[in-house]
Amino acid sequence: MASPAIHMLTTKLIITNKTALQKKYGDQHQALLDDLASLQAADAGRQLSTRVIFLDDAAQMQACQSTPVTEVTDEAQHKKAIDDLYRFYSPGYIMLVGAQDIVPFQRLKNLLKDNDPDSLIPSDLPYACDAPYDTDPGKFIAPTRVVGRVPDIPGVADPSYLRSLIKDILDTVSQPAQVYRPYFAASTFDWQDSTQNSLQNIFGDKNGLLVFPGTDALNGSNWSTQMMPKTHFINCHGAIYNPGYYGQKAADFPLAMRSDTITAKLSTGTIVAAECCYGGQLYDPQKNAAKLMSMANSYLLNHAIAFVGASNIAYGPPTGQGLADLLTQFFLINVLNGASTGRALLEARQRFLHEMGPTLDPFELKTAAQFYLLGDPSLQPVINDRDPSTDGVTQPFVNTLQNRRDNLEARGKMLDDFLSPPEHTTDTHATDPALEAAIHSLLGVKQFTSPPPAKTFISQRKSQLTNTASGASIPSVKFHVFSESAVSGERTSTKVLVVKEKNNQILGYREYVSR
């Protein structure tokens, strides 16, 4: 008698677009498809049941009860297709293959467009959420899925780049925690206290920090062995289409590192968390005068296996901890505790949103949307001694993985009920004179030279109740946002004051600066 069929949990989806790869790489795209097939086979040895899905393959998508993607730039088509695939397979990991010219980012509206030069937020967060396609970042506050992206270089048809990244994935073996405990950390001079706090939280040690400008002879182009530790934490400035990260001391912005100066300076298997503005941006190298690839692309080319960074202008407080500081450090803490890189980011997103809640200001919402993972989300850099995945027995691992995903899904869905995302309000009701005077006094203390007009956001729960006895609605939390920018050479720095108010009472305020 034949053995009964055993349903094997599909734990990983590798998702890309064959037509887009063929258009970009021509006949050489077949080598990339062969590499993905090799990765699929190798995953079986890691107790992962993996499927390679082509979003544009009509037969394959119809078999998954979905419709194929017909336009590579159509973000709504991609969001729906990936949602359909998730519902059909319930995967533990979603790995997108290709930069935004192969699988597009979901471009979300930036609620801060009057206070911040970014009009849109390129994001992979919606792919990690059950909510349907939308351009409102407030719809994606309940991440439940593990998602990462293995990128190529936008606009560059060099298959050897992507093949190198896939080879690094194939060669990755989990290491004991002590291999990843030594760290490389870089900070601006002005933010060193904040960075030291982050390092203390991640590593229990802040003594390894390199500051730019600093007292050593490092100038951003003369690295030797300093970058060899396998865990990197970077709190420097970045800029759009710019291949460098920069330090700061007052109006001095020295180069800290550049995408061509880190070549051959890293250890294979490096993991990176970068707070910088545009720190994780993927762009066509033709967009800068030196024609250099982004720092994120360069880190991966130099054998880093996971990179978490921001797609555009990121923020954090000038002192203390918040926003980019928290999301990046939560990610590294989770990796060092033995999580896969994808789960490390999902748990970091959930923790960040939970700790910032229940009312989110628009900068917190932007931070959640703009940071993404570049790398295979199923890789586990650090051995987790408590995880059955290391004992060579398949079924306990599958069960553990599924239980963990179920827990993370439930936690994410609870965030949807718990959090109140901000919405811009054009309420023209006169501000209470006492509140207005208090805010203007605060702006003076924080050295805003001429108090700019506020942009006001209201944070109201979806389940906001009305007092049935009086018919009056419960007062909502408001955030009054003030920003002021200063230009130094080619560089623009922005400082922000966010005043939290309810019922004409100031509940508190937060200061942020652009990273």
C-alpha positions as CSV (number, residue, x, y, z in Angstrom):
1,M,0.0,0.0,0.0
2,A,1.3,3.4,-0.9
3,S,2.2,5.8,2.0
4,P,-0.3,8.6,2.6
5,A,0.7,11.9,1.1
6,I,2.3,14.2,3.7
7,H,1.6,17.9,3.4
8,M,4.9,19.8,3.8
9,L,4.7,23.3,5.1
10,T,6.1,25.7,2.6
11,T,8.3,27.8,4.8
12,K,9.9,30.2,2.3
13,L,8.8,31.9,-0.9
14,I,11.4,33.4,-3.3
15,I,9.5,36.0,-5.3
16,T,10.7,37.8,-8.4
17,N,9.7,38.7,-12.0
18,K,11.1,36.6,-14.8
19,T,10.1,39.1,-17.5
20,A,11.8,42.0,-15.7
21,L,15.0,39.9,-15.2
22,Q,15.0,38.9,-18.8
23,K,14.5,42.5,-20.0
24,K,17.3,43.7,-17.8
25,Y,19.8,41.0,-18.2
26,G,19.0,39.4,-21.6
27,D,20.2,35.9,-22.1
28,Q,22.3,36.2,-18.9
29,H,19.1,36.1,-16.8
30,Q,19.1,32.3,-17.1
31,A,22.1,32.1,-14.9
32,L,20.2,34.0,-12.2
33,L,17.3,31.6,-12.5
34,D,19.7,28.7,-12.1
35,D,21.1,30.2,-9.0
36,L,17.7,30.6,-7.5
37,A,17.0,26.9,-8.2
38,S,20.3,26.1,-6.5
39,L,19.2,28.2,-3.5
40,Q,15.8,26.4,-3.4
41,A,17.7,23.0,-3.3
42,A,20.1,24.2,-0.6
43,D,17.2,25.4,1.5
44,A,15.9,21.9,1.8
45,G,19.2,21.0,3.6
46,R,18.3,23.8,6.0
47,Q,14.9,22.3,6.7
48,L,13.2,24.9,4.6
49,S,10.6,24.0,2.0
50,T,11.1,26.7,-0.6
51,R,9.3,27.7,-3.7
52,V,10.5,30.1,-6.4
53,I,7.5,32.2,-7.6
54,F,7.5,34.4,-10.7
55,L,4.9,37.1,-10.3
56,D,4.5,37.4,-14.1
57,D,4.0,33.6,-14.7
58,A,0.3,33.3,-15.5
59,A,0.1,29.5,-15.0
60,Q,2.0,29.6,-11.7
61,M,0.0,32.5,-10.3
62,Q,-3.3,31.1,-11.3
63,A,-2.4,27.8,-9.6
64,C,-2.0,30.0,-6.4
65,Q,-5.4,31.5,-6.9
66,S,-4.0,34.8,-8.0
67,T,-3.5,36.8,-11.2
68,P,-0.1,37.5,-12.7
69,V,1.6,40.9,-12.6
70,T,1.6,42.5,-16.0
71,E,3.4,45.8,-15.3
72,V,6.6,45.9,-13.4
73,T,5.9,49.5,-12.1
74,D,2.4,48.7,-10.9
75,E,2.7,48.7,-7.1
76,A,-1.0,47.8,-6.5
77,Q,-0.6,44.7,-8.7
78,H,2.5,43.6,-6.8
79,K,0.9,44.2,-3.4
80,K,-2.2,42.1,-4.3
81,A,-0.1,39.3,-5.9
82,I,2.1,39.0,-2.8
83,D,-0.9,39.1,-0.5
84,D,-2.5,36.3,-2.5
85,L,0.6,34.2,-2.3
86,Y,0.8,34.7,1.4
87,R,-2.8,33.6,1.9
88,F,-2.2,30.6,-0.3
89,Y,1.1,29.3,1.2
90,S,1.3,30.9,4.7
91,P,5.1,31.1,4.3
92,G,7.4,31.7,7.2
93,Y,9.6,33.8,5.0
94,I,9.1,36.0,1.9
95,M,12.3,36.8,0.0
96,L,11.9,39.4,-2.8
97,V,14.7,39.2,-5.5
98,G,15.7,42.3,-7.3
99,A,15.8,46.0,-6.7
100,Q,12.9,48.3,-7.4
101,D,13.2,47.9,-11.1
102,I,12.4,44.2,-10.7
103,V,10.0,44.2,-7.7
104,P,8.9,47.8,-6.9
105,F,8.9,49.3,-3.5
106,Q,5.5,50.4,-2.2
107,R,5.7,54.2,-2.3
108,L,3.7,55.6,0.6
109,K,2.7,59.2,1.0
110,N,4.8,61.2,3.5
111,L,2.4,62.9,5.9
112,L,5.3,65.3,6.7
113,K,5.8,66.7,3.2
114,D,5.5,70.3,4.4
115,N,8.1,69.7,7.1
116,D,10.3,67.3,5.2
117,P,11.6,67.2,1.6
118,D,10.4,63.6,1.0
119,S,7.1,63.5,-0.8
120,L,7.0,59.6,-0.8
121,I,8.5,56.8,1.4
122,P,9.8,53.9,-0.6
123,S,8.9,50.9,1.6
124,D,8.7,47.1,1.9
125,L,6.5,47.4,5.0
126,P,3.2,46.9,3.1
127,Y,4.4,43.5,1.9
128,A,4.8,42.6,5.6
129,C,1.2,43.6,6.4
130,D,-2.2,42.0,5.7
131,A,-3.9,45.4,4.8
132,P,-4.7,45.8,1.1
133,Y,-2.9,48.2,-1.2
134,D,-2.9,51.8,-0.1
135,T,-0.6,54.8,-0.2
136,D,-1.4,55.8,3.4
137,P,1.4,54.7,5.8
138,G,-1.1,54.7,8.6
139,K,-2.8,51.6,7.1
140,F,0.4,49.6,7.7
141,I,0.9,49.7,11.5
142,A,0.3,46.0,12.0
143,P,3.2,44.0,10.4
144,T,2.7,40.2,10.6
145,R,5.0,38.8,8.0
146,V,8.7,38.2,7.7
147,V,10.0,39.9,4.5
148,G,13.4,40.7,3.1
149,R,14.8,41.8,-0.3
150,V,17.9,40.5,-2.0
151,P,18.6,43.4,-4.4
152,D,20.6,43.9,-7.5
153,I,21.8,47.3,-8.6
154,P,19.1,49.6,-10.0
155,G,19.7,50.4,-13.6
156,V,22.8,48.2,-13.8
157,A,22.7,45.0,-15.9
158,D,25.5,43.1,-14.2
159,P,24.4,39.6,-13.2
160,S,27.6,38.9,-11.3
161,Y,26.4,41.3,-8.5
162,L,23.2,39.3,-7.8
163,R,25.0,36.0,-8.3
164,S,27.6,37.1,-5.7
165,L,24.8,37.8,-3.1
166,I,23.2,34.4,-3.8
167,K,26.5,32.7,-3.4
168,D,27.0,34.4,0.0
169,I,23.5,33.1,1.0
170,L,24.5,29.6,0.0
171,D,27.7,29.8,1.9
172,T,26.2,31.2,5.2
173,V,26.5,29.0,8.3
174,S,25.2,30.1,11.7
175,Q,27.9,31.0,14.1
176,P,28.2,31.1,17.9
177,A,27.1,34.4,19.5
178,Q,30.6,35.3,20.4
179,V,31.5,35.6,16.7
180,Y,29.0,38.4,16.3
181,R,29.6,40.2,19.7
182,P,32.6,42.3,18.6
183,Y,31.3,45.3,16.7
184,F,32.2,48.2,14.4
185,A,30.4,51.4,15.3
186,A,30.6,54.8,13.7
187,S,28.9,58.1,14.8
188,T,28.9,61.8,14.3
189,F,30.7,63.7,17.0
190,D,27.4,65.5,17.7
191,W,25.4,62.3,18.3
192,Q,28.0,60.2,20.1
193,D,26.1,60.2,23.4
194,S,23.0,58.8,21.7
195,T,25.1,56.2,19.8
196,Q,26.8,55.2,23.1
197,N,23.4,54.5,24.6
198,S,22.5,52.3,21.6
199,L,25.8,50.4,21.9
200,Q,25.3,49.8,25.6
201,N,21.8,48.5,24.9
202,I,22.9,46.2,22.1
203,F,26.3,45.0,23.3
204,G,26.6,46.0,27.0
205,D,29.7,47.9,26.0
206,K,30.2,51.4,24.3
207,N,33.9,51.6,24.3
208,G,34.4,50.6,20.6
209,L,32.8,53.7,19.1
210,L,34.6,55.6,16.3
211,V,33.6,59.3,16.1
212,F,33.7,61.5,13.1
213,P,35.4,63.9,13.2
214,G,37.5,62.2,15.9
215,T,41.0,62.3,17.3
216,D,42.3,59.3,15.3
217,A,43.7,59.6,11.8
218,L,40.6,58.0,10.1
219,N,39.2,60.2,7.3
220,G,36.7,57.9,5.6
221,S,39.0,56.6,2.9
222,N,41.9,54.9,4.8
223,W,40.2,52.0,6.5
224,S,42.3,48.9,7.3
225,T,41.1,46.4,9.8
226,Q,38.6,48.5,11.8
227,M,35.6,47.2,9.9
228,M,36.4,43.5,10.3
229,P,33.9,42.8,13.2
230,K,30.8,41.1,11.9
231,T,28.2,43.4,13.5
232,H,28.1,47.1,12.3
233,F,26.1,49.9,13.8
234,I,26.2,53.3,12.1
235,N,24.8,56.6,13.2
236,C,26.0,59.1,10.7
237,H,24.6,61.4,8.0
238,G,23.6,60.2,4.6
239,A,22.2,62.0,1.5
240,I,20.1,61.3,-1.5
241,Y,21.9,59.3,-4.3
242,N,25.1,59.8,-2.3
243,P,27.6,56.9,-1.9
244,G,29.0,58.2,1.4
245,Y,28.2,58.4,5.1
246,Y,29.3,61.6,6.9
247,G,30.2,62.7,10.4
248,Q,29.4,66.0,11.9
249,K,30.8,68.5,14.4
250,A,28.8,71.8,14.2
251,A,29.2,72.8,10.6
252,D,31.9,70.3,9.7
253,F,30.7,67.2,7.8
254,P,33.7,65.0,7.1
255,L,33.4,61.8,5.1
256,A,33.2,58.8,7.4
257,M,33.1,56.1,4.7
258,R,32.2,55.7,1.1
259,S,30.9,52.8,-1.0
260,D,34.3,52.3,-2.8
261,T,36.4,52.7,0.4
262,I,34.9,49.7,2.2
263,T,35.9,47.3,-0.6
264,A,37.6,44.2,0.8
265,K,37.5,45.7,4.3
266,L,34.6,43.5,5.7
267,S,34.3,40.0,7.1
268,T,32.0,37.6,5.2
269,G,28.7,37.4,7.0
270,T,28.6,40.9,8.3
271,I,25.2,42.3,9.5
272,V,24.5,46.0,9.4
273,A,22.1,48.5,11.0
274,A,22.5,52.1,9.6
275,E,20.4,55.0,11.0
276,C,21.6,57.4,8.3
277,C,19.3,59.4,6.1
278,Y,19.1,57.4,2.8
279,G,21.3,54.8,4.5
280,G,19.6,51.9,2.8
281,Q,18.7,53.7,-0.4
282,L,19.1,51.7,-3.6
283,Y,19.8,53.9,-6.7
284,D,21.3,53.8,-10.2
285,P,25.0,54.8,-9.8
286,Q,24.6,57.2,-12.7
287,K,22.7,59.5,-10.3
288,N,25.9,60.7,-8.6
289,A,28.9,62.4,-10.2
290,A,31.3,59.7,-9.1
291,K,29.0,57.0,-10.5
292,L,29.4,54.9,-7.3
293,M,26.8,52.4,-6.1
294,S,25.0,53.0,-2.8
295,M,26.5,52.1,0.6
296,A,23.8,49.4,1.0
297,N,24.7,47.8,-2.4
298,S,28.4,48.0,-1.6
299,Y,28.0,46.4,1.8
300,L,26.2,43.4,0.2
301,L,28.8,43.2,-2.6
302,N,31.4,43.0,0.1
303,H,29.7,39.9,1.6
304,A,27.4,41.4,4.2
305,I,24.4,39.2,4.5
306,A,21.9,41.5,6.1
307,F,21.5,45.3,5.9
308,V,18.8,47.3,7.6
309,G,18.6,51.0,6.6
310,A,16.3,53.8,5.6
311,S,15.1,54.6,2.1
312,N,15.0,58.3,2.7
313,I,15.4,61.0,5.3
314,A,15.5,59.4,8.8
315,Y,15.2,61.1,12.2
316,G,16.3,60.7,15.8
317,P,16.5,62.9,18.9
318,P,19.7,65.0,19.2
319,T,20.2,63.4,22.6
320,G,18.7,60.3,24.2
321,Q,17.0,57.6,22.2
322,G,14.1,57.5,19.8
323,L,13.0,56.7,16.2
324,A,15.9,55.4,14.1
325,D,18.0,54.7,17.2
326,L,15.4,52.2,18.5
327,L,14.4,50.4,15.4
328,T,18.0,49.7,14.4
329,Q,19.1,48.6,17.8
330,F,16.1,46.3,18.3
331,F,17.0,44.6,15.0
332,L,20.6,43.9,16.1
333,I,19.6,42.8,19.6
334,N,17.2,40.2,18.0
335,V,19.8,38.9,15.6
336,L,22.4,38.5,18.4
337,N,19.8,36.6,20.3
338,G,19.5,34.0,17.5
339,A,16.6,35.2,15.4
340,S,16.6,35.0,11.6
341,T,17.3,38.4,10.0
342,G,13.7,38.6,8.8
343,R,12.2,37.7,12.1
344,A,14.6,40.1,13.8
345,L,13.2,43.0,11.7
346,L,9.5,41.9,12.2
347,E,10.0,41.7,15.9
348,A,11.8,45.1,15.9
349,R,9.0,46.7,14.0
350,Q,6.4,45.3,16.3
351,R,8.3,46.3,19.5
352,F,9.0,49.8,18.1
353,L,5.3,50.4,17.2
354,H,4.2,49.0,20.6
355,E,6.6,51.2,22.6
356,M,5.8,54.3,20.6
357,G,2.0,53.7,20.9
358,P,-0.8,54.0,21.6
359,T,-0.6,57.3,19.7
360,L,1.9,57.6,16.9
361,D,3.3,60.9,15.8
362,P,4.0,61.3,12.1
363,F,7.8,60.8,12.5
364,E,7.3,57.5,14.3
365,L,5.0,56.4,11.5
366,K,7.6,57.4,8.9
367,T,10.4,55.6,10.7
368,A,8.3,52.4,10.8
369,A,7.7,52.6,7.0
370,Q,11.2,53.6,5.8
371,F,13.5,51.0,7.3
372,Y,13.7,47.6,5.4
373,L,15.8,44.5,5.3
374,L,18.2,43.8,2.4
375,G,19.2,40.2,2.5
376,D,17.7,36.7,2.7
377,P,15.2,36.9,5.7
378,S,15.7,33.2,6.5
379,L,19.4,33.5,7.3
380,Q,20.2,33.0,11.0
381,P,23.6,34.5,11.6
382,V,23.8,33.5,15.3
383,I,23.1,30.0,16.5
384,N,20.1,29.9,18.9
385,D,20.8,27.1,21.3
386,R,17.2,27.1,22.4
387,D,15.8,26.6,18.9
388,P,15.1,23.0,17.7
389,S,16.1,24.1,14.2
390,T,19.7,23.3,15.2
391,D,19.0,19.7,16.2
392,G,18.6,18.3,12.7
393,V,15.0,17.1,13.3
394,T,12.7,18.6,10.7
395,Q,9.3,18.4,12.3
396,P,10.0,20.1,15.6
397,F,11.6,23.0,13.6
398,V,8.6,23.3,11.3
399,N,6.2,23.3,14.3
400,T,8.4,25.8,16.2
401,L,8.5,28.1,13.2
402,Q,4.8,27.9,12.6
403,N,4.0,28.5,16.3
404,R,6.3,31.5,16.3
405,R,4.8,32.9,13.1
406,D,1.3,32.4,14.6
407,N,2.4,34.4,17.7
408,L,3.9,37.2,15.6
409,E,0.8,37.3,13.5
410,A,-1.4,37.6,16.6
411,R,0.9,40.3,18.0
412,G,0.8,42.3,14.8
413,K,-3.0,42.1,14.6
414,M,-3.3,43.4,18.2
415,L,-1.3,46.5,17.2
416,D,-4.0,47.3,14.7
417,D,-6.5,47.7,17.6
418,F,-4.0,49.3,20.0
419,L,-2.4,52.0,17.8
420,S,-3.8,55.3,16.6
421,P,-2.0,56.5,13.5
422,P,-1.8,60.3,12.9
423,E,-3.8,62.1,10.2
424,H,-3.2,65.6,9.1
425,T,-6.0,67.9,10.2
426,T,-7.0,71.3,8.7
427,D,-9.1,72.1,11.7
428,T,-9.1,75.9,11.8
429,H,-10.6,76.3,15.2
430,A,-8.7,79.0,17.1
431,T,-6.0,77.6,19.4
432,D,-6.5,78.2,23.1
433,P,-4.5,81.4,23.8
434,A,-2.8,79.8,26.9
435,L,-1.7,76.7,24.8
436,E,-0.5,78.9,22.0
437,A,1.6,81.0,24.4
438,A,3.1,77.9,26.0
439,I,4.0,76.5,22.6
440,H,5.7,79.7,21.5
441,S,7.6,79.9,24.8
442,L,8.8,76.3,24.2
443,L,9.9,77.2,20.6
444,G,12.0,80.1,22.0
445,V,13.6,77.8,24.6
446,K,14.5,75.3,21.8
447,Q,16.0,78.2,19.8
448,F,13.7,78.2,16.8
449,T,14.7,81.6,15.3
450,S,11.3,82.5,14.0
451,P,8.5,80.2,15.1
452,P,7.2,78.6,11.9
453,P,3.6,77.7,11.3
454,A,2.6,74.4,12.8
455,K,1.3,71.4,10.9
456,T,-1.2,69.6,13.1
457,F,-1.9,65.9,13.2
458,I,-4.8,64.3,15.0
459,S,-4.3,60.8,16.4
460,Q,-7.7,59.1,16.7
461,R,-8.4,55.5,17.4
462,K,-10.4,53.6,14.8
463,S,-12.7,52.5,17.6
464,Q,-13.0,56.0,19.0
465,L,-16.2,56.0,21.0
466,T,-18.8,58.7,21.4
467,N,-20.1,59.5,24.8
468,T,-23.7,58.4,24.2
469,A,-25.0,60.4,27.1
470,S,-23.8,63.8,26.0
471,G,-23.2,63.0,22.3
472,A,-19.7,64.5,22.7
473,S,-16.7,62.7,21.2
474,I,-13.7,61.8,23.4
475,P,-10.9,64.4,23.0
476,S,-8.2,63.2,20.6
477,V,-4.5,63.6,21.0
478,K,-3.0,66.2,18.6
479,F,0.6,66.6,17.5
480,H,1.8,70.1,16.5
481,V,4.8,69.8,14.3
482,F,7.4,72.6,13.8
483,S,10.5,72.3,11.7
484,E,13.4,74.5,10.8
485,S,16.2,73.8,8.3
486,A,19.7,75.1,8.1
487,V,21.9,74.9,5.0
488,S,25.7,74.2,5.3
489,G,27.3,73.9,1.9
490,E,25.5,71.3,0.0
491,R,24.0,69.9,3.2
492,T,20.6,70.6,4.7
493,S,20.0,69.7,8.3
494,T,16.5,69.8,9.8
495,K,15.5,70.1,13.4
496,V,11.9,69.4,14.6
497,L,9.8,70.0,17.6
498,V,6.7,67.8,18.1
499,V,4.3,69.1,20.8
500,K,1.8,66.5,22.0
501,E,-1.5,68.1,23.2
502,K,-4.9,66.9,24.4
503,N,-7.8,69.1,25.5
504,N,-5.5,72.2,25.2
505,Q,-3.0,70.7,27.6
506,I,0.6,70.0,26.6
507,L,1.3,66.3,27.4
508,G,4.9,66.5,26.4
509,Y,7.2,67.3,23.5
510,R,9.8,65.5,21.4
511,E,12.9,66.9,19.6
512,Y,14.2,65.3,16.4
513,V,16.9,66.0,14.0
514,S,17.5,64.6,10.5
515,R,20.1,61.8,10.4
